[in-house]
């Protein structure tokens, strides 16, 4: 018999038991790990500003943790809402349990949540694919509640059955191989090109500061598409030796111009962020950073490369599988939120469909950012000191010749 307990403090749960359950699931997710949840709860400003309360559901059987689900409760103007704990930078958050326990643990969670329905007007789960037990909702949904699903952000996952980067490159379309070869050719011909990669806390922490400086010089700063509120979380994760983080910076003639950060966890590699300075956009440094990240995932023998949600049109070119997801919502019938949702559905049915967008297939944030005629200066002495700090911590440096020798697109 499964017993469900609702915890409001992560410290009430045993991280070792949570790690064991996460590892037993079909996909051990970085974002469901107790370490990532800990740093999110400690450092996410939006969570704190909204006065949210963690609702950590844990399923127990015979004194053994069988599954958990990380939610938050927020008191909003339209009524109290229970939703997925992490909603921005996350990959299909849901119930964590072994495959043989997933269905019954999920239904046990639903029974408890519906039993406490006086504490929420809306229960919602983000990014649920059709295989998720949360997608279909409770097995028994009474007339007191109404379930609906809306299109949500698509996920993008690249399976990695390849022996090495050359085998992966051969799997891409002819057009993609040609495009990548062309973009890499000019940059790798630059004699002043260097790549610095760190895989330990001291090196990653130093290179993350360089990453943030490059971000100041990118188009992303004009549309709020930067690391932003995740900055403190990343700093904490990079300083933790138990988190398998990697930071990589590309420089040209000593000036950092592009960077990527990613995390290995379980069987997967998670691509968190790539950035490049606007002044160097013409050299296509983003392509180099993607190839370098994929190469590291393959060398580690990761089974999947998770590129997180959004921009599927671009990520599919790299061979990712686009996974359509839904935003699953359960409303308390008669609540203000329920009535507004019904009205919203009606207007969506009757209003005219929008005309085809000429920018479709492009990054909408980048389109909105436009171009800037003002170049943001770089603090070269500070950057040089940070790069030296990373080297002293053991970061590996490669020049253009070394990168060219390993380039399967040449």
Buried (B, 14 or more C-beta within 10 A) or exposed (E): EBEBEBBEEBEEBEBEBBBEBBEBBEBBBBBBBBBBBBBBBEBBEEBEEBEBBBBBBBBBBEEEBBBBBBBBBBEEEBBBBBBBBBBBBBBBBBBBBBEEBBEBBBBBBBBBBBEEBEEBBBBBBBBBBEEBBBBBBBEEBEEEBBEBBEEBBBBBBBEBEBEEBEEBBEEBEEEBBEBBBEBBBEBBEEEEBBBBBBBBBBBBBBBBBBBBBBBBBBBBBBBEBBBEBBBBBBBBBBBBEEBBBBBBBBBBEEBBBBBBBBBBBBBBBBBBBBBBBBBBBEBBBBBBBBBBBBBBBBEBEBBBBBBBBBBBEBBBBBBBBEBEBBBBBBBBEEBBBBEBBEEEEEEEEEEEEEEEEEEEEEBBBBEEBEEBEEEEEBEEEEBBEBBEBBBEBEBBBBEBEBBBEBBBBE
